[in-house]
């Protein structure tokens, strides 16, 4: 990315798409560029892995997934196990994190199900498949925030000729 216009495009794309037949046309008009230019930029950002994909942010409770938990796994084979865990449709997030002497768990997954009983069945099934029996389940008690990240306030930082987006707090 080379300019503030690119940062503005990324910032606007972090917001919800307008509900219209041609959402990118409307967004482009609001940015003062044409739709072809916007779509070209998006393809470039995807090619350069600046953006991964476009997707819906679902309210999992409204679609019937009322139970969810953060499951913390203890494994040495993080790449292999991480790829297996990431392949499950019931898992929305899969992260590697640092361990501590009092907390040896390093692979974290967010798992969703219709109810707590099914959630436990899924966790046990996954545990059996990956042969990891040392894990902890942290059930969600209350959801406080479910939003896209807002990149409305952006700052340009140049490092090795690469521009990065940084949220300004």
C-alpha positions in Angstrom: 0.0 0.0 0.0 1.4 3.3 -1.0 -0.9 6.1 0.0 -3.6 7.4 2.3 -6.3 6.5 -0.4 -5.3 2.8 0.1 -5.6 3.2 3.9 -9.0 4.9 3.4 -10.2 2.0 1.3 -9.2 -0.5 3.9 -10.8 1.6 6.6 -14.1 1.8 4.8 -14.0 -1.9 4.0 -13.8 -2.7 7.7 -17.3 -1.3 8.0 -20.5 -3.2 7.1 -21.3 -3.5 3.4 -24.3 -1.5 2.4 -27.4 -3.6 1.6 -27.7 -2.8 -2.1 -27.5 -4.5 -5.4 -24.0 -3.0 -6.0 -22.4 -2.4 -2.6 -18.9 -1.8 -4.0 -20.2 0.8 -6.5 -21.8 2.7 -3.7 -18.7 2.5 -1.5 -16.5 3.6 -4.4 -18.7 6.6 -5.0 -18.5 7.5 -1.3 -14.7 7.4 -1.7 -14.6 9.4 -4.8 -13.2 6.6 -7.0 -14.9 4.4 -9.6 -16.0 0.9 -8.9 -13.4 -0.7 -11.2 -10.6 1.0 -9.4 -11.9 -0.2 -6.0 -12.3 -3.8 -7.2 -8.8 -3.7 -8.8 -7.4 -2.5 -5.4 -9.3 -5.2 -3.5 -7.8 -7.9 -5.8 -4.3 -6.4 -5.2 -4.8 -6.4 -1.5 -5.9 -10.0 -1.6 -3.0 -11.0 -3.8 -0.6 -9.2 -1.4 -2.3 -10.9 1.6 -3.3 -7.5 3.1 -6.8 -8.8 3.2 -7.7 -12.4 3.4 -11.4 -12.5 2.5 -14.8 -10.9 2.7 -17.3 -12.7 4.9 -20.4 -12.2 7.0 -20.2 -11.7 10.8 -22.9 -13.9 12.1 -24.6 -13.7 15.4 -24.1 -17.3 16.3 -26.8 -17.2 19.0 -29.5 -16.0 16.5 -28.7 -18.9 14.2 -29.1 -21.5 16.9 -25.6 -21.9 18.3 -26.4 -21.1 21.9 -23.4 -22.8 23.6 -19.8 -22.0 23.0 -16.5 -22.3 24.8 -12.9 -21.4 24.5 -11.0 -24.7 24.7 -7.4 -24.6 25.7 -5.3 -27.5 24.5 -1.8 -28.6 25.6 0.3 -29.9 22.6 3.9 -29.9 21.3 2.8 -30.5 17.7 1.1 -27.1 17.2 1.3 -27.0 13.4 -0.2 -30.4 12.8 -2.8 -30.2 15.5 -3.6 -26.5 14.7 -4.4 -27.5 11.1 -6.6 -30.3 12.2 -8.5 -28.1 14.6 -8.8 -25.3 12.1 -10.6 -27.8 9.7 -13.6 -28.3 12.0 -16.7 -26.2 11.0 -17.6 -25.9 14.7 -14.4 -24.0 15.4 -14.4 -20.4 14.5 -11.0 -19.4 15.9 -7.8 -21.3 16.4 -4.8 -19.6 17.9 -1.3 -20.4 19.3 -0.5 -18.6 22.5 2.3 -18.4 25.0 2.4 -20.9 27.9 3.3 -20.2 31.5 4.5 -22.4 34.4 1.0 -22.2 35.9 -0.8 -22.5 32.6 0.7 -25.0 30.1 -2.0 -24.7 27.4 -0.8 -23.3 24.1 -3.5 -23.9 21.5 -6.9 -22.2 21.8 -10.1 -22.9 19.9 -13.5 -21.3 20.1 -16.1 -24.0 19.6 -19.8 -23.4 19.0 -22.8 -25.8 19.3 -26.6 -25.8 19.7 -26.4 -26.6 23.4 -24.0 -27.5 26.1 -24.5 -31.2 25.7 -23.6 -31.1 22.0 -20.7 -28.8 22.7 -19.3 -31.4 25.1 -19.8 -34.2 22.6 -17.9 -32.1 19.9 -15.0 -31.4 22.3 -14.7 -35.0 23.4 -14.8 -36.1 19.7 -12.1 -33.7 18.8 -10.0 -34.7 21.8 -10.2 -38.3 20.7 -9.4 -37.5 17.1 -6.3 -35.5 17.9 -5.4 -37.7 20.9 -5.1 -34.8 23.3 -6.7 -35.3 26.7 -5.1 -32.5 28.6 -7.4 -29.5 27.9 -9.5 -27.0 29.7 -13.0 -25.7 28.8 -13.8 -22.1 29.5 -17.5 -21.6 28.8 -18.8 -18.3 27.6 -21.0 -16.8 30.3 -21.9 -13.5 28.6 -21.0 -11.8 25.3 -20.1 -8.2 25.7 -19.0 -7.3 22.2 -19.6 -8.8 18.7 -18.4 -6.3 16.1 -16.0 -6.0 13.2 -12.8 -4.3 14.0 -13.2 -0.6 13.1 -10.1 0.8 11.3 -11.7 4.2 11.2 -8.7 5.8 12.9 -5.7 4.8 11.0 -2.0 5.8 11.1 0.5 5.2 8.4 3.8 3.6 9.6 6.6 3.0 7.1 8.9 0.1 7.9 11.0 -1.5 5.2 8.9 0.2 2.5 5.8 -1.6 3.8 2.8 0.4 5.1 0.9 -1.1 8.0 -2.5 -0.1 9.5 -2.4 0.7 13.2 -5.4 1.6 15.2 -4.8 4.8 17.1 -6.1 4.7 20.6 
